[in-house]
Amino acid sequence: MKLMVNGEAHEVAATTLAELLAALDYEGDWLATAVNSDLVHKASRAEFRLSDGDRIEILSPMQGG
């Protein structure tokens, strides 16, 4: 399936948001995720089905100041 992740094209076998995060080595309880501009809460990621062409944003906090 073809997805846009943080503005970059990816070809992946993942079918859920949780599988995609694991495949791309994103870990941690502090991630924020959105699919097609809609926020997806951590508790919903395992059941959230992806579709070809979805746009996924994965955000993580940055240190500094």
SULFEN-V546086 format. One line per field, one symbol per residue. psi: psi as a letter, one per 20 degrees, with the letter a starting at -180 (. if undefined). A space follows every 10 residues. Layout:
psi=???
This chain:
psi=qpqooljppq oqiqirhghg gghjkpqqij qpqqpljppo qgiihhiopq qpiqoppoqq qqqa.
